[in-house]
Amino acid sequence: MKETTNGHSNGHVHHFEEAQETHKDIFTKCYEFNQHTKAQSLGLYPYFRRIDATMGNKVVCRGETKIMIGSNNYLGLAQDERVVEAAIEATRKYGAGCTGSRFLNGNIQLHEELEEALAKFLKRESVLLFSTGFFANQGALTSLLEDTDAILCDRENHASIIDGCKASPAKTIPFAHNSADALRRRLKRLPPSAGKFLVVDGVFSMSGDVVDLPAMQKVAKEYGCRVYVDEAHALGVLGPKGEGTVHHFGLNDEVDLVMGTFSKSLGSMGGFLAGSKPVIEFLRHKARCFMFTASLAPAVTGGVLKALQLMQEEPERIEQLWKNTRKMHEGFKSLGFNIGTTQSPVVPILIGSEIKALQFAQRLFEAGIFATPAVFPAVRYGEAIVRTSYMATHTNDELDYVLETFARIGKELGIFDDSAYREGAKRRTNNGYDFEVQDQERAQPL
Ligand SMILES: Cc1ncc(COP(=O)(O)O)c(C=O)c1O
């Protein structure tokens, strides 16, 4: 009697030929997966660091206090007592969860209040909440487009946009990062019959770049292309009152749809789309990741409502965020670090080599600084960074300590002498980068 490779008896030798054809096991890749164990064996694994307590801009990890420069809590509202109290109050009134979709049983008064407050704040007709920002991007990109349409997608857009593009029936046309010329070249080739949708981050999550919205929007308009801006890292950061990139550039009337998240400046989780009433009503009845998922928990909704109110009532938070941001831009540059083209509180320290970026982050952690490295595929291969981001609540002493420690460890690791460090910078500004190169490189991550 012969056996299949799965170890199941076939009963008859007669079936041997059939049994030779091994069925593919979808788990094989999991058994062979070792990217994380390589970094772990070197003692350089930077992910899933456990946080045992959070005190604003400091966290405790296994008994040691670290200055947090790896979070998106830009305004320090995540731990604000008033936000926490609002979350508790909402929980008392409505319970721990809504146990259903907004569409059916999960629509509470706080959801509607938050949508109204956001619409007023952003000067938009209508807003629709999503359970995450990821879903908001997914919802827009999968519901609004058809298979004859095209999404014009900046190459450095966030992963949730890339995944939304993949799930959309439309064709995705990537263009060189932040280049209105590249956008024009792509749009020129599309027929008038194709619906066109320009999708960009307002502030790019890894480089910290601000989108060149005035130029992009102008080109888009020439070609009848609708404009969508993901304000995840711009809300609470840019704009006169923290409304985001679109308001920062005074282009609210020119941008068709805006996406935002509550997981950064507003200190919680969840996302939204803001636009005209017909578009939002369409999404409310068509976006499957809105309709078929549980609505935002009462605690989240109550907390975000309070955070949104405080952000408007306490503009000094945004002022302080920018003071801290300027200090860090100047501080890193004067120390000789390469911070790319950032214009925001997201400050990447360009390293190049993945292993060096991991070493750097590990050494920082040991010195009491919580910063995260970003390696492929979060950034392009060979352009690893240590990503840092700043909060309104960081003190001068904390920021000075961060700069001193980066300088010391940077020298010890030879970052400044490394040609990869400079090469990384050169390649970042090479707008001719294309997806094919990235695909080849996919074969050789850490
Ligand atoms: C630019 C951008 N868009 C969307 C998202 C997704 O937001 P959320 O965390 O609410 O899912 C993020 C979060 O990392 C982001 O950085």
The ligand as a Tripos MOL2 file, in Angstrom:
@<TRIPOS>MOLECULE
LIG
   16    16     1     0     0
SMALL
NO_CHARGES

@<TRIPOS>ATOM
      1 C1         -1.7610   58.0200    5.1850 C.3       1 LIG1
      2 C2         -2.5730   57.0270    5.9420 C.ar      1 LIG1
      3 N1         -3.7880   56.6990    5.4710 N.ar      1 LIG1
      4 C3         -4.5740   55.8160    6.1300 C.ar      1 LIG1
      5 C4         -4.1540   55.2040    7.2890 C.ar      1 LIG1
      6 C5         -5.0390   54.2130    7.9500 C.3       1 LIG1
      7 O1         -5.6410   54.7830    9.0570 O.3       1 LIG1
      8 P1         -6.1940   53.9090   10.2790 P.3       1 LIG1
      9 O2         -5.0690   53.7430   11.2330 O.co2     1 LIG1
     10 O3         -7.2910   54.7340   10.8250 O.co2     1 LIG1
     11 O4         -6.6700   52.6100    9.7120 O.co2     1 LIG1
     12 C6         -2.9160   55.5460    7.8160 C.ar      1 LIG1
     13 C7         -2.4810   54.9270    9.0890 C.2       1 LIG1
     14 O5         -1.4340   54.4580    9.2870 O.2       1 LIG1
     15 C8         -2.0950   56.4550    7.1250 C.ar      1 LIG1
     16 O6         -0.8800   56.7620    7.5860 O.3       1 LIG1
@<TRIPOS>BOND
     1     1     2 1
     2     2     3 ar
     3     2    15 ar
     4     3     4 ar
     5     4     5 ar
     6     5     6 1
     7     5    12 ar
     8     6     7 1
     9     7     8 1
    10     8     9 2
    11     8    10 1
    12     8    11 1
    13    12    13 1
    14    12    15 ar
    15    13    14 2
    16    15    16 1
@<TRIPOS>SUBSTRUCTURE
     1 LIG1         1 GROUP 0 **** ****
